[in-house]
Amino acid sequence: MNSYRIDGINGPIVTVRGATELQIMEMVYVGVKRLVGEVIGVDSEKTTIQVYEDTAGLYPREPVEATGSPMSIALGPGILGNIFDGIEKPLSSFAEQAGAFITKGVSVPPLDEKKQWDVTVTVKPGDVLSGGEVYAECDETQAVRHRLLVPPQQHGRVVFAVPGGAYRLNDCIVRLEDDFGNLFELTLCQRWPIRTARPMRERLLPLVPLLSGQRIIDAMFPIAKGGAAVIPGGFGTGKTVLQHQLAKWCDADIIVYVGCGERGNEMTQALTEFSELKDPRTGRPLLERTVLIANTSNMPVAAREASIYTGITFAEYYRDMGYHVAMMADSTSRWAEALREISGRLEEMPADEGYPAYLPSRLSEFYERAGRCITLGGAEGSVTVIGAVSPQGSDFSEPVTQNSKRFTRCFWGLDKALAYARHFPSVNWNTSYSEYADTLGAWYAEHIAPDFMACRSRISALLAEEARLMEIVKLIGSQVLPDEQKLVIEIARVIRTGFLQQDALNETDSYAPPEKHYRMMKSILKVYDQSVSLIERQIPVSEIIKTGCLERLIKMKFSVPNDELGRFDELDAENEKALSAVG
């Protein structure tokens, strides 16, 4: 490969003077320590490279070596349970080789090349394979079966296949011959450029919900498998905790968690918690079906920009195996700040708040890689993307939040006032929305209850009515309201504290199935309907409150276990008896 010389260094930006044969998005090695970089600008006078490692100590006239290929990552068994930085450097292996601090230029294979995997080969000589089809399998962890896929761009007839047994990552498992006589060796590993979406056969409509066990999400603002959601919230509103809850309880097969530009102590906490969490499905460590990408705020800024592309490529790889993948990006604001810093060093014209003019297009490229599809191999898989945004001062009008709303159909706005009142999840039900609710209605009607969405609509209407009444209460007080409106405020209080509020540390309330969501909504609405009929008979709200029905509704999330939903019948009967006595 050709070699060139460094002419200028500006933070993570390195320039090479004169015309070169380097191509846009080509991966290069910079300096005598062979720092990983990527070409981001080419003209007749200079070539611009962004370096993914710390450039301190780099000097002009040091070599720049071309590779002839785009920035790519290794895909194969060994990804799950591992912790990488933004360009797939395994941090645990780094710690063993270089100590507690990342050393520049240290070359460590992203996946363990010495470990042997018990491989089952599923093809034989003479079989014809095309891109995306399975040619071998192995147990990556006790929770996930890793399916080895033919790279999308390759096809041919099997001319050689090893018998099943123990093999290393780079051992040849299958050899293909195409129509022109070219031979391709298939190992346990393949490489894929992170900025290129992996192909699919057919994109499917988002008709199946991603169930998380969080009532305000599953019942009020659901997200579909293959959908995209954004969680904006200021400091301390619970974005990271909510993403941890989603990662632990959602019914995805694989979890990809990207800590993009977060503080080091926060990422340490996340890594510690994920290693200690037990998978509700298997009872084993949740890390067995999770891959973590840790790119903290003190790591090189260019690697932070690449980290979400690395994460989404991991997600697409497991989607192509037929798995449903949930990707958590925490947070896209730090990723956008990395774009802004690199753009400033390139002396590009800034747009809103200094962000580059191409911020919307980069966000759209990222979120559009989510989706539910039929893979090239004929399986069904999905990638669901949930991105957190950290707007300064909880200002949702800033560019990252506004542009994220353009490309996502689910908006879970976190409220600082709710967080300070210890109401978690602090999702504001008046500003949040989900455009998937209508398309998911048929699934809820078939699998939960025919009137599930009708109950959801009534609950939403009561909350909206309470918001309108509270504006009046702030001006003139609640004493002047008629009993019908006082009842709305009381029932809305039950909905807020008894239904929407959820305790992540309580064994019963941390997760609730959708069947329980439905029964809780039905119980609340039954009491409301009975109370309305009592008020029409001139019975005051104070008498209804004295029956204790509202307090029983607030406590039902704790008093009714998830596996004993029949106790809702007892609760409804008790409430009906108490209200009938008042009547």
N, C-alpha and C positions, 0 to 999 in steps of 0.2 A: 504494500500500500504506500501511497505518496506521503511524504512528510514535509511539513512547513514550519515556519518560525513565528513565535509570538512577537507582535509589534507593540501592542498596548494592553494594559490591564486596568479595569475599572470595576472593583468589587468582583461580582461573579461573571462580569462580561470581559471577554478576551477577544482581541481583534488580530487578524492576520492581514498584512498589507499586500496589495496587488491582487491580480486575478488568480483564482485557484480552481481546482477541479472538484472542490467540496460541494455537496448538494444540500439544499434546505432539509432540515430534520435528520441529517446524517449524524450518527454517533461518532465522536472522536475521542482520542486520548490526549490530554494536555499536559505538557511539562515532563520533566524527567521522572516524576512520580506517577505519571500516567493517570491524572485525574480525569474522571468521566465528564464529558461535555457533549453538547448538542449544537449543531449549526442552526442559527435562527435568522441569519441575514447574509445575503450574497449580492455583491455588485462588482463592477469592474475595478473598483479602487480598493475594496477591503472585504473580508469575510468576518462576520460577527458570530461568536460562540458563547453560549451560556454554560458555565461550569457548575456541576452538581455537588462539588465539594469545596471546602474552604480554600481560597486562592492565596491566603497569606503565605509569603515566602516564595511565591512564583515570580520569575524574572523574565524580562524581554529576551528574545533570542532563544528561549527554550523551545523544544520541538512540539509540533502538533501533528499527531498521527491519525490518518484517516482509517476508517474501518470498512466503508462501502455499504453499510447497513444502517437502518434507522435505530433510534433508541428503543431497545427491546428488553424484555424480561424473560426469565426461564419459567416454564410452566410444567409441573410434574408433581409426583407424590413428594410430600415433605413440606408443602405449603401450609397446610392446616396445623394449628398449634404452634406456629412459628411467629416471630416478631421481626419485622423488616423496617428499614428506613424508607424514604420516599423513592429510592431507585433500586429497591429489592436487595439491599445489603443486609444479611442476617445479623441482627444486633447481638444475639446470644453468642454466635460464633466469633464476632468481633471482640466481645468481652473476654472470651477464652484466649484469643490470640494477641490482642493489643491492650488488654486491661480495661479499666473503667471508662476511659476516654477514647473516642473514635480517632484513630490515627489516619492522616491523609495518605492516600495512595496504597493503602493495604488492600490486597486483592484476596477476597474470600469468596468461594463459590456460593451463589445464593441458595442452592439446595445441596444437601449432603451427598457428595458423589461416592462416598465409600460405603454408605449403608446399603444393605441388601434387602430387596423387597420380594415377598412371595407372590410371584406373578402367575396368573392363569391366562394362557393364550387362547383366544376365542376364534381364531381363524386357522386355516390350513392351506398349504400350497394349492394353487388353482383358483382360490376365491378371488373375486373382483371387488375391490374396495374403492370408495370415493371419499372425498373430504368430509370429516365429521363422523364417520362410522367407527365403531369400537373394534379394536384389534386385540386388546388385552385388558385385564383388570387386576387390581390388587387392593388389599385393605390398607388404606392410608392411616386411619385410626380405627378404633373399635366401633365408632359411630358412623363412619363414612367409607363407602366403597368407591375407590378411585377408578374411573373408566378412562383408559388411554385411547385417544382419538387420533385418527388420521388428520394431519394438518389440512385446513380447508382448501389450500391451493394444490394439493397432491391427490393423485388417484393412480390406479393400476392394478395389475394382477399379482397376487402373492406368489413369489418364487422361492421364498425361504421363510420358515417360521420355527422358532426354537420350541422345545417342549417346555411345559410348565416347570417352574422352579424358582430359585433365588437368583436375582439379577440386580446389578447396580444401575445407577441412573443413566449412564452413557453406553450400556451394553446394547448391541443390536438385537432386537426382538423379532422384527419382521422386515423382510426386504421386498419392495415393490418394483415392478417393471411396467413402465407406461407404454403407450402405443408406438413410441419412437425408439424403444429399446433402452431408455434411460433408467437407471436403477436408483432407488431411494431407500435409505435405511431408516427404519423407525425405531427409536429408542424409548426409554421411559420419560423422555423430556423433549419439549419443543420450545421454540422461542417465538414471541409475538410482539410487534411494535405497539407500544402503549397508547399511542395517539390514533390508532386505527381500530375502529369497531370490528369485532369478530362477526362474520356473516351468519345469517339465519335463513331458513327455508321460507317461513311465513310468520308474519306478526299477527298475534291474536288480540282480540278485544279484551280489555280489563274487566272480566266478569266474575272473578273470584276474589274475595277479600283477603287481605293479609291480617289474620286475627292476632291481636296482641294481648288480650286479656285486660286492656285498659278501657274502662267504660266510656270515657269521653272521646276516645278514638274509635273504638269498634262500633259503638251505638250512635254517636253524634256526628263524627267526622271521619268516616272510614277511608282507608286507603286500599286499593286493589293490588294484587300481586302483579308486578310489572309496572306499577305506578311510580310517581315521584311526588315527594312531599318536602316542604320546607318548614323548619322550626326556628322562627326568629325570636330572640329574647335578649334582654340586657343581662348584665352581670348578676349572677345570683338567682336567676329565675328558674333554673333547673333543667337547662337544655341537656347537659351531659347525663344527669340522672334519668331523664326521660328516655334518652337513647339507650342507656344501660338496661332499662326496663324492657324496651322494645327488643333489644338484642337477646335478652334472657328468655322472654316469654313468647315472642312471635313464632308463628308456625312455619318459618322458613327453615330450610334444611342446612344452609350454610350462612354464617355471619361474617361479613367483612367490615372491620371497624378501622377507620382512618382518622388518626389524631393529627390534624393538619395545623401546625403552627400553635398548638396549645402549650400552656406552661408545663415545665418539666415535672413539677410535683403533681399536677393534675393527671398527666399521662402515667406517672408512676402509680397513682391511685387506681387508674383504670386497669393497668396491667396486673396489679395485685388482685383487684376484685375479680377480673375475668379468670385468673388462674385459680381462684378459690370458689367461684360460683359452680354449683352443680346443675347439670343439664336436667331440666324437668322431664325430658323424654326418657333418658337412659339412667339418670342418677350418677353419671360419671362427670368429670370436669367439663364445663362448657367449652373450654379451650380446644377440645378435640374436634369441634366443628366450627372453629373460629380462626380467622387470620387477622392479625393486628399489624397495622402500619403506623409506626410512631415517628413523627417528624416534628419535633418540638420547636419552639420559637427561637432557640439559640442554634439550631442546625442551619446549614446553608439554605439561603432563601430560594435558590433555583430548584433544589430537591423538594421543597415544600410545594412549588408549583407543579411538579411532576407527580406528587404523591397520590392525588385523587385519580389520575390516569392509571397509575399502577393498581390502585384498588379496584377500579371499574373493570380493568382487564382481568384481574383475578376472578371477579364476579362473573364475567362473561364466560370464562373458561369452565367454571363449575356449572353455569347454566347450560352450556353445550353438552354436559354429561347427563342432563335431565333433572337437575336439582333446581329448587327454588331458593334464590339467594337474596338476602337483605343486606344492603350496604349502608353504613352510617358514616357520613362525612362530617367531622366536627373539628373546625368549622370552615365553611366556605368563605367567610369573611377574611380569615387569615390567608387563605389561598388567593383571594382577590388582592389583598395587600402585597403579596409576593409579586403578582402581576404588575401592580402599580410601581413597586420598587425597581423591577427589571425594566419596565417601560421608561421610568425616569432616567435610568443609566443609559438607555438607548437614545435618549433625547427625543422621544416621540411626543407628539402633540397631546397634552392631557385633555380629558373630557370631564364629566361631573366629578367633583371632589378629588381631582387628580388621577382618577382611574383611567386606564387606556380606553380609547374609543371602541376597541374590540371586546370589551368585557361582556356585553350581552351575547355575542356570538360564541365566546368561550363557554359561558354558562349553558347556552343551548346545546352545544356539542356534548357537554357532560351529561345533562339531564336526559337528552334524547337517546342515550345509550341504555336507559332503563327500558323495560318492556317484557311482555309475556309472549312466547313464540314457540313455533315448531322448529327444532334445531335441524341442522343439516343431516344428522343421523336419524331423524324422525321422532325424537323424544320431545316431551313438553317441558320447558323450563322457563324461568323468569328471573329478572333482576329488578328488585325494588330499591329505589334510591331515596334515602331520607337525609337531607342536608340541613345542618344547623347554621344559623346566621347570627352573628353577634353585633348588632347595630349599636353604634356609640350612643349612649344616653337613651337607649330603647326607642330610637327614632326610626320608625318603619318606613319613612319616606326616603331613606338614603339609597344609593344606587344598587347595592348588592341585594337588598331585600326586594326592591321593586322589580329588578330584572329577574330575580329568582321566581317571583310570583308569575311572571310572564310565561315561564316554561314548566311550571308545575301546576297540578290540578288540586293540590291539597295544601292548605295553609293552616298551621297550628300556631297561632300567635300567643306567645307567653306574656303574661301580665305581671309587671313588677309589684303592683298593689296586691294581687292574689298571693304572690310568693311571700311578701312581707307579712301577710295575714296567715301564713302557714297552710295555704290551700294548694295542695299538689295533687295531680299535675296542674300547674298554673296556666293551663290553656284557657284563654278568654273565649267564652262561648258566643260573645257578641261580635267579635272581629274575625273569628276563625271560620273556615268553610271547607267543604269537600265537594268537588264536582263529580266524584265517583259514586255518590250516594244513589243517584237515579239508576245508574247502570248496575249497581250491586243489589238493587231492590229485589230482583227476581231470585237471586241466590238466598237472601235472607227469608223470602217468602217460602222457598222450597225446603230449606234446611232448618230454619228456626221456627217461624210462625208466619201465617199469611198476613197478619196485621202488624208485623214488626215495624215496618216503615211508617205506618199510620201512627203508632205509638210514639215513634221518634219525632214525627212532625208535631204532635200535640205537646210533647215535652219542649221542643224548640219554641213553639208558640207561647207557652207559659213563661219561658225565660225571657223572650222578647217583650212580652207584656209587662213583666216585672221591671225590666230596664226602663220602659216608658213611664211606669208608675213611680219609680224611684226618683225620676227627675221632678215629678210633682211633689213628692214627699220632701225633697230637699228645700223646696220653696215654701210650702205651707204646712208641712207636718202630716203625719199619717192619721191624725184624729178625724180629719174631715172626710176621709175616704169612706165610701159605702162598704158594707160587709163583703160584697162580691169581690171588690178589689183588694180588700184586706186578706181575703182567702187566697187570692192569686199570689200575694207577697209571701204568705206563709208556706204555700205549696212550693213556690220557687225556692224558698229557703231549704225545704226538704230535698229538692232536686239537687241543689248546689252542694249541700253538706252530706247528704245521705247517698247520692248517686254519683255525682261528678267527682267529688273528692275521694281520693283513694290512698291508702296507706301502703307504701312500698315495703315497709318493715314488718307488716302484719302478715302472718302466714295464711290467713283466710282471705284477706283483702288484697294482697299483692297481685293476685291474678284472679280473674273471674271469667268464666266461659260465657259465650253470647247467650246461651239459654238462661243464665242467671240475669244478664242484662235485661232480657225481655220480661222475666217475671218481676223484676224490680220496677220496671216502668209500668207494668200492668197494675201492680199493687198501689203505686202512687196515684195512678189515674183513677182507680176504683175509689180510693178515699176522696179524691177531688170531686168525682161525680156525685158521690153520696153527700158530701158536704155542700155542694151546690144546691141539691134538693132540700137540704135542711135550711139553708139560708133563705130559699124561696118561701119557706114556712115560718120566716121571721125568727129563726133561732140564731143568736149572735155567734160570731167567730170565736169569741172567748170560751163559749161552752164546748165548741168542737175541740179547741186546744186542750181543755181540761180532761178530755177522754184519754189523752196519752197516745192517740193514734199517730200523730205526727212524729213523736219521739220514737215510737216503735219502728216507723219507716226509716228514720235516720240510722237506727242501730241494726237494721236488717242485713246490712252488708257484712257485719260481724256475726250476727246471731244465726244466720242461715248458711251452713257450710256449702261449698261448691258441689259436693256429691250428695246433698240431701235437699234437693230443690222442692221435694214434696212438702217441706215445712212452710212453704209460701202459702199453701192452702190453709194451714192452721193460722198463719198470720192474717190472711184475708178474712177468715171467719171471726177471729178475735176483734179485728177492727170493725167489721160489719156489725157485730153484736154490740160493741161500745157505742157506735153511732146510732144504732137503732134505739138504744136505751135513751139517748138524748132526745131523739125524735118523739 
